[in-house]
Amino acid sequence: MKPISRKRLLTALAALLTLGLFSACGSEFKVADGGIRGTGSSVGPVSGFGSVFVNGVKFSTDGSVRSDDGISTERQLHEGMILRVEGEWRADSTGRAESVEYDDSLRGSVVIVEAWNHASKTAEISILGQTVRIDSRTVVKGKVIEDLVTGDFARMSGWRMPNGDFRASYLGLRAHQNVNDFDDFNEVELEGHISDLNTSQMTFVIGTQLVNYRNAEFKGIDGAALANSLVVEVEGNLSRDGVLQANEIEPNDFRRYRQSMETDIEFVGPVTSPFEEASSTFTINGLTVEVTSETEFDDGIQRSDLVQGALIQVEGNFVSDGVVKADEITLREADVEIEGGKTSAIDYENSQLYVGGVLVQLTSLTIITGDEEQRLKLLDLEADLVLEVEGIERRDSEGRVFLEAIKIEQDDETPDLEFELSGRVTAIVGNDIRILGVDMRLDDATEYDGTSKAGLKEKVDLGENPMVEVEYEARSGAYFIVEIKLDEAD
């Protein structure tokens, strides 16, 4: 059985499954029958290596990385870090990188605001007074997220949300084994809106952090242009009295999305302002995106789904400074998940596996990660592991449901036969219920939260396919539901 996902990802799978086929040296990169799809900039989180996967494209590189944050080689990168790749990408989802750039969004000591919540799978921290939101999509390295404590030193790569908070794509803790991957000259990095600008004292405030810029070097920005409300990036060191002594000041992270010599661009980010019918535009990452009658929407999304905060991918071309005409818009936000073990029936050839009866399809966008620093790929996964998988619920050409994985996290827990999932109910017959493509049983021991069997059946009969959260277990050759809860969002 071969589930059908987006047409673009079908060709990407072919590239993913031929690991080692192409040279990692940019000057030696050759591909037959690919066809150039874009030439310009690709900005998004790393999803894999060999050389680097960004936005579903396997970019061949020379192994070097442009950065002033202590990172100079590809081996220092991790999944989830947001890169800017200059080069070209092809219709078969392979590409050639002319350059790879990385820049931390924030770097400094962590303050725990809200500890990791197992139910919501979220946490909130602060770095130099800036709020950072962590969710199940965030790749955390150096520590288990539950063990994060105030005082830990970390780098964060992410996106600025409409309210000014950050959504973390990657959070990496500084430890003895990776201390050389951090910038010695500029220990901390801060981004945000300037307030309380004092040109005589040469100070300003970002959030709650006082910054002294007397000795700062300005890059890509004129020092005379500093003004309240301007968003800037500051790198430097904290003095004993807690003042950030700036060594460098640059424009904010939106510079990642600047136009290169070429006009093509593909990028990922949260929608800043929603789609407007009148102008047929929305904003994201400091860019205005034009939607036309020729714009292709993947994942079954529509213009109305381009709401504030939604994580999406855009491919298009610059039509003017800061304005991109969208050729293709793709959803990058997970809507279902499965957690537990034992993992079974791994099909390495077709990049598929089963977790708790759920068919999981990997693509070139799938991030595979664990608690340790090592990089993981499909070949590292074995049967009987405990995995947490989140992604998008799909149907193949025959109507069968599968989960297209966005992120797979390997857990060190001892595997058992208990599982948790969130997904849509598609059928109920008697005590049999189908959720996320898995047939399960309801019995007298099943607990209901916010719903009932009759209530669920009524919704299904009306064609509503309600979203539920389920705890279930495998016994006697079948899956039995321990607890079923109507998802609050539903």
N, C-alpha and C positions, 0 to 999 in steps of 0.2 A: 504494500500500500504506500503510495507516494502522494501526500497531501500537496495541494496546489496553493502556494502563497502568492504574494505579489509577483508580477511578471519580472520585475527587476531582480527580485531575490532568487528566483529560479536560476538565473544565470550566475548569480553570486555564489550559489551553492556549488556550482561546478568548480569555481575558482577555489572555494574553501576546501573542497575534497581532494584537490590536487596539490596538497602541501609539499613543498620542496621542488615542484616542477619548474618554477621560475627562479631566476637568479635574483639575489637581494641587492645586487649592484645596479644602481640606476643606469649607468652607461651601457650595461649589457642587457637591459630589459627588452625582451622581444615577445610579442604576442601576435598570433595569426588570427585573422578574421574578427578582430575585436571591434574596430570602428570607433573613432574618437567621438565621445559623447559630450565632453566638456574640457575646456582648458582655462585654468584660472585658480581659484581658491576653494579648498574644501576644509570646513571648520566644524569639528565635532569631537565627541569622546572617542578614545581608542577602544576598540572592541576586541582586538587580537593582534598577534604579532606573526611576523614572517613574510614581508617586513612589518608594515603596520596596516591595520584595518581601521579606516575612518569612514563613517557614513556608508558602510556597506561595500566600500571599495578596498581592494588589497593593493596598497601602494608599494611599489618597489623603491627602496631608498638606498643611500650610501652609508646609512648607520649613524649619521651625525644629526644633532639637534641644535637649533639656535635658541639660546635662552640665557638670561643673566641671573637665573635662580639656582645655579649650581648643577644644572643638568646640561650635559653636552653630548651624550650618546643615547642611542635607542635603548640600550640595555637598562638605562635608568628610568625609563618610562614605565607606567603601569596602566592597566585597563581603567577607564573612567577619566583619565586626564584629557582635557580638551586641547586639541592640537589645531594648528593652522598649517595645512599642507598646500604648497604651491606646486602645480604640475598639471598633468592631464589624466583624465579617466575615460575608460572605454565602455562600450555597451555590454561587454562581458564582465563588468564589475572588477576589472583589474586596472591599474594605473601606474604612472611613473611620477615620482616626487622629485621636483627640482630642489625643494627645501622643506624642512619640517621645523616649526616654531612652537615653543611652549612657554607659558607664563602663568605663575601662580595667581589666583584671584586674591587670596589672603594668605598670610603666613605669620604665625605668632602663637602665644600661649592660649590654651583653650579654657573657657569657663563654661561649666555645665549649667544650662538654664532649665532644661527638662531632660531627664535621663531617658534612655531608650525604652520605649513602650512596646512590649511584645504584641499587644492587641492591635494597635494602630501602625506598628512598625515605623515609628517616627521618633525623632529626637530633635532637640534644639540646643545649640551651643552658641557661644559668642567668641569671636576672635578680634581683639583690639576694639571691642565695643560694637562690632558689626554682627548682626544676627545671622546665623547659618542654620538652615533647616536640612536635616538629614532624613532620608526615607529609604525604602527598600531598594531603590535604584542606585543609591550611593555605594560606591566601591570604597571600603575602608581597609587600609593596610597598616600593619604594624601593631594592631591590637584588635581584639574582639570588641565590637561596638559597646557591649554591655560593660566592659572594663574601662571605658574611657572615663578619665577623672579630670577635675579642674587642675590646671598646672601642666598638663600634657602639652607638648609643643608640636604643632602640626602645620602642614601646607594644605590648602584647599583649592580645588579647581571646580568652578561652577558658573552659574548664571545669576545675574541680578534680576530679582523679581520686580513686578510693577510697584510694590510697596517699599522697595529699597532693600529688602532682605535678600539673602543669597540662598539659592538651592544648590546643594553640593552634589556634584557628579563624582568627585573623588576627594577623599580625606586620607592623608598619609601622615602617620606619626613619626617624628624623628626619634631614632633609636641608635644604639651604638653601631649596629651593622650598616646603617645607611647615613651616618652623620655627614659623610663627605658629599652626599647628594644635595646638601643644603648650602645656600649662599653664605659664605663667611663674611663678606664685606657688607652686605645688606641683610641683616638677620631677620628683620620683620618686613612685612609688606601689607599695605592698607589701601583700600579703595572706598571712595564715598564722596558725598556732597560737602563742599567747603562751607563753613559758617564762621562767624566771628573773625573775619579776615582783618588783620592788623598789619598794615604795610610798614609802619614805623618800627614795630617790634619784630616784623617778619615772622609772624605766626598765624596760624588758623586752626580751626577745629574740624575734625571729621567725626561725626557722632559724638562721642564723649572724649575722644583722644586729641590732646593738644599736640600740634605739629610745629616745629621750628624749622623754617626753610632757608635760614641765613646762608648755609653752605651748600645748598642743593644745586645739582646740575639739572637743567631742564632739557628734556628730550621730546621732540615732537610737539612742544607747546612753549609759548612765550611767557616768561615769568611775569611780564607786565599784564598778561591776560588773566591772571588769577582774579577770581571774583566769587562772591558768595553764591552758592547754589551750583557752581561749576563742579562736575564730577571728575576727580583726578585719581591717579595711582601714585602712592608714595612708598618709597623703599628707604630703609635706613636702620637706625639702632635706637633702642630705648635707653635713655639716661637714667641715672639712679633715682631721679625725682619723677620718673614716669613719662617724661616728654619724649616724643618721637623726633629724633634728630635726623632730618631728611637728608639723604645723600643724592637721591634721584627723584624727579617728579615727571610723570608722563601722563598722556591722556588715559582715560579709563579703558576697561577691557573691550569696549565696543570697537577699539582699533583692530581687533582680530578680524573684523568683518569689512575692513576697508577694501576698496577695489584695487586689484593688482593691475599689471600691464594688460591682462586679458579681462574680458567682461564676464565670463562664466563664474558662477559661485554655487556651492551647495553648503548648507549649514543647518545646525540644530539649535533650538532654544525655546524658551517659554514665550508665548504670545504676550506682548506688553499691552497693546490696546486691541480690542476685538475687531472682527471684520465689520466694515460699514458698507451697507448696500449702496449708499449714495455715491461714494467714491470708489467702491469695489476694491478697498485696500484694508490692510491691517498692519500693525507695526510689531517688530520683533528684533531684539539685539541692536537697537538703534537704527534699523533699516525700515523703510516703508516698502511693503510688498504689494504689488499690483496683481490682482486675480482677473484673468480674462476668460473668454469662452473656450480658449484652447488649453487652459490650465487643467492638468490631469490630477484628480484626487484619488489616492490609493486608500486602502483599508476601509472603503465604504464610507469615509467621512465626507461631510458636506461643508459648505461655507458657514453654516450656523454652528458648526463644531469648533470654529476658530475663536474660542473664547479666551478671556484673559487667563494666563497661567498654563494653558495647555501646551505640553511639550511636543513640538512638531519638527519635521525636517522639510526644508525648502530647497528645491533646485531650480535655478533660473539664470538670468543674466542682468547685469546693470544696464539700465536705460538712461540713467543720469546719476549724479552724485547722491548716494544714499537711497536710491530707488531701484528696486529689483522687480523685474517681471517674472512671475512664477511659471515655470513649465510643469512642475510636479510638486505636490504637497503630500507628505506622508506622516502618519501618526507615529510618535515615538513614546507614547504613554501606555503603560501596561494596564489591562483591565481585569485580568484573572491571574490566579496563582495556585500552585500546588506545593505542599511541603510534606516531607516524610521519607521513609525508606521501608522496604528495600527497593532500590532502583532495579529495573529488570529490562531484559530484551533490548540491549543497546545495539542499534544497527549503525555501525561506523560508516558503511558505504553510503547510506542515505541520510546520515546525520540525524537520527531519530533515537529516542529512548522512551520508556514508559516509567512513570512514577505514579503509584497508586491507581493504576489502570488508565491514567491520562496519557495520551500520545503527545509527546513533546518533540517539536521540530526545531532544530537549530538552523540558523542562517548566518551569513557573514556579519550581521549586526549583533549577534548574541555575545554577551560578555560572560565568560566562565571564570569564577574567582573562588578563593578560599580564605581561610584565616591567616595563612602564612604569606610571605613575600613572593613565593614562586609564582610563575605564570602557568596557567592551566589551559588545556585545550580538550577537545572531545576525546582524544586518544588517552588522556589521563583519567577519564572517568571509567569506573568499573561497576559491575553489578553489585548490589547489596550496599550501596552508599546511601547516606541520608542527604537529600538535596532540597534546596528551596528554589523554586522556579517561578518566575513571573513573566507574563507576556500578554499576547493578544489572542483572544478566542477566534478561531478561523474555521471555515468549512472547506472541504475539498470539492472537486467537481461532482462527486457522488453524494454530497451532503453530509459526509462524516466530519465530526468535530475534532479539532486538534488545537494544541496550544503552541503558538509561534513564540519561542523563547526570546525575551529581551535580555534577561539576566539569569544565570544559574549560579547558585552559591553552594559550595560543598561544605557540609557540616561534619564536625568530628564526633557527633553523638553516635552511640551504638545503635545500629539499625534495628527496627522492629517492624511490625505490620500495622502501625497506626499512622494516619494521614490527616491533613487538613487542606481544604481547598476552598477557593471562591470561584464561582462560575454560575452560569445560567441554567435554570431548569427548562428542559425541552420536552419532557414527557413524564406523565404519571399514569400508571395502569395498576390498579389495586395497591399493593404495597411496594411495587417496583417504581423507581424514580430514576430518571437519567439526568445527570448534571455534568457539564463539561465533557460530554461524550462517554461518561462512565455509568454503567448500570449498577444501582445500589438497592438495598432493601431497607424499608422502614419496618420496625417491629414494635412490640409493646414497650421496650426499654428506651426507644428513641425519645429524646427530649426536644421540645420545640421552644424557640425564643422569638417572639414577635410574629409568629405565624402558626399555621396548623396544616395538616395534610389536606384538609378540605379547602383551606384558603389558598394553598399553593396550586391545587388542581383547578380551582376556579380561575386563577390568573392564567394558567397554561391553556385552559379551554378558551380563554379570551385572546390567546395569542400574545400574551405579555412577556413570557419567558423571564420570570423574576430572578434577580441576582441573589444568591444565598451564600452563606458561609457554612461549611460542613466539617464536622469531625467524624471520621469513620475508620473502620478497621477491617482487615481481611481475616476471615475465619470460615472454615468449612467450604473453601473454594469460592467464596462470594464476598462482596463488600457490604457491611452493615453500618448504617448511620447511627452514631452515638448521639450527636446533637446537630440540629439544623437551625440556622438563624437567618431571618430575612435581613439582607444587607441594608443598613440604614440609608445608604445613597439611593437604593431602589425605592 
